[in-house]
């Protein structure tokens, strides 16, 4: 699902497009909080293909589609706002 999302972005985004993604992310395979670890378990119980993703994987998928990370901003409740742009 995540791979298809980024492939779709690569197909349909114009040059100089911006993309914002909001949610929890892991860094170097580590949860940023105990609540995110619990949330990940809950997600996987409901859908084994779901779960909190590693930012390194996300930025790699984005890069494959010509998107580069412009900002990684801390948000409430252990979430992040990732800003990508295509140039």
Secondary structure, DSSP 8 states (H G I E B T S, - for coil): -HHHHHHHHHHH--TT-EEEEEE-EEBTTB-SSHHHHHHHHHHHHH-TT---EEHHHHHHHHHHTTEEEEEEEEEGGGEEEEEEEE-
